[in-house]
């Protein structure tokens, strides 16, 4: 199981220090929001580039933006190692996945809790990662949607049937209390924001998640 702390929940006045405190994580999850696809605006190329300079960790960039094809090259140049696009955000999901691969990056596909899982099925054999949102995207600190567990199980079954090595990532409301449940359902990467960057610090947050998964 891989852990991907969400940069959205860190202290941006101490970005470099915060990244150093999660050096034992597997990925850094970078949530990019445009205020259109989701009702919030987060950050873009400069923050990603700064994070890239400050950390050797894999930059797992989650593009919650309309028509992501417009900016894939810029995010790749800013330091993304992998980019995940939403099926709801573009009518050309195959093209977007192909463009990411052409840039030499790992390609992921995601979908919101209210989107039928069938929407990702046509590209499952083309992607390196599937991200199941377990909250409605746009804000950190939301509660996990319980129905997401069955959705994770379904995607896990589809990937196994294809013989796919793609990772199955879960984002939204991940805590030490549900981490084992998600792993048992078939997730291989857990994104966690507020449960990592909490009042006791990200070292403690990561340790508690790992203990729950042991």
N, C-alpha and C positions, 0 to 999 in steps of 0.2 A: 504494500500500500504506500502510495506517495502522498505527501502533504504539500499543499500549495497555499501559503498564506496570502490573503488578498491585500494588496498594497492600499486599497481604498480605505482600510481601517487604521493605517499607521499614522504616526505623527509626522506630517510633512515638513515641519520645521527642523526635524532631525532625520531626514530621509536616509542619509548614508549610515548613520548609527543604527537606525531601525533595521536596515538591510543586513548589517553586520550581526545583529541579534538573532536573525533567522537563518544563519548560515548553515544550520543543520537541516533545514527544509530541503525539499526536492526541487520545487519550482517557486517562482514568484508569480502570482496571478495578478495581472494588470487589467483592470476594468476600465475600458474606454467608453464613455457615454456622450452622446451628442445633443441631448435635450429634445430629440425628435423620436427616435426609436424607443427611448425610455424617458420618463419625466424627470431627468436629472442631467447635469453636465458634470463630468469629472475632470479629465485631463487628457493631454494628447502627446504629441511628439517630444516636447522638451522634457517632460517628467520621465517618459520612458527612456530617453537618451541619458538622463541623469542617473536613473536606476541602473542602466546598463553599465555606466562607468563605475558605479559604486559596488556592483555585485557580479560574481561569476556565475550565479545561479541561472538556470533556464528561465527565460522570460516568456511566460505563458500569457499571451495577449488576447483578451476577450473583447471582441469588437461589437459593442452594442450600439451600432450606428447604421443609419440608412445608407444603402448602396455602398457597402464597404469596399467594393472593387476600386473606387476612386482613390483610396488611400493606402492600399496594400503595400505598394513600393515604399512609400514614406515610412510606414511602420517597420518594414523590414530594415530599412536603412537606419532607423532610430534605435534598433537593437532587439527587435522581436526574434525569438527563436521558433515560436509557433504562434499561429494566428487562428482564432476560432471565429467563424461568422455564423449568423443566425439565418435559418431558412426563411424566417418571416421578413428579413431585411433586404432581400434581393430576389428578383424573379429568375436569376441566373446562378443558382447555387453551384451547379457543376462547373461553370466558368470560374467562379470565385475560388473554388477549391483548386482548380487547375492553375490559376494564377499564383496562388500561394506556393504551390509546389514548384512552379517555374522560377520563383524567387529563391528557391533552395530552403524553404521553411516547412515545418510540419503544419499540416492543415487539419483544422477541426471544424465540426459543425455542431450547432446548438439549437435548442428550441425552448420556448416558454412553456410554463405549466399547462396553459390552456390550448396548446397546439397539439393536434393528434400526432402520435409517434410515427405514423405512416409517412409523415412529411420528410423524415430523414432517411427513410429506408432506401430510396434510389441512389444515395451517395455513400452508403455504409461501406461498400467495397473500395471506395476511393479515398477515405479519410484516415488520419492517424489518431484521431481522438473524437469522441462523441461526448458533448457536455449536456447533461440533463439538468435544467434549472429546477431547483426545488423551492424557489420563491419566485414571485413576479419581479423581474430585474429592474434595477433603478436605484435601490437604496440598500445600505448595509443594515445589519441588525434585525432582519425580519425573521419570523418564526417559520420553521420547516413545515412544508405542506405534506402531510402524511401519505397522501395518494402517490407521492413521488417514488415511494419504495417499489410499488408494483411496476411503475414505468421503468425504473432501473433494471428490475428483473427481466422485463421484456426485451430491452435493448441488449442486455447481457446475452440473452438466448439468441437473438438475431446475430450478434457478432460471433458467437460460438458456432452457430450453424454455417456461417460463411468461412469459418476458420480464420477470422480476422485477428490480427495482433493489435488492433486499435485500442487505445486506452479509453476507459469509461469514467468520466469525471462528473462529480456532483458539486453543485454550487448553490448555496443558500441555506442558512439555518443549521449548518453543520456544527455539532458540539460533541464533547466527550460522551454525552448521553446517547447519541444516536450513531456515532461513528462505527461501532461494531455492526449494527443493523445494516448500514449502508454497505459495508465491506461484504457482509454475508449475502447481500442482494446482488453483488457482482461488481460494485464500483472498484476502481483501481487508483483513482486520484480524488482526494477530498480537498476542496477549496474551503478555507475558513478565514474569516475576517475578525469579527469582534471576539470570537472565542480564542484567537491567538493573540491579537493586540489588545489584551484586556488590562485591567488595573495592576495585575501582578507581573506584567511583562510578557513578551512573546516567548521567551525561553520556557517559562512555566506553562504557557498556553500550548506550545508544541509538545512538551513533555506529557501533559495530561491527555492530549489526543493519542499520542503513541502508547501510553499506558492503557487507554481504553481499547486499543487495537491489538494489544499483546495477547 
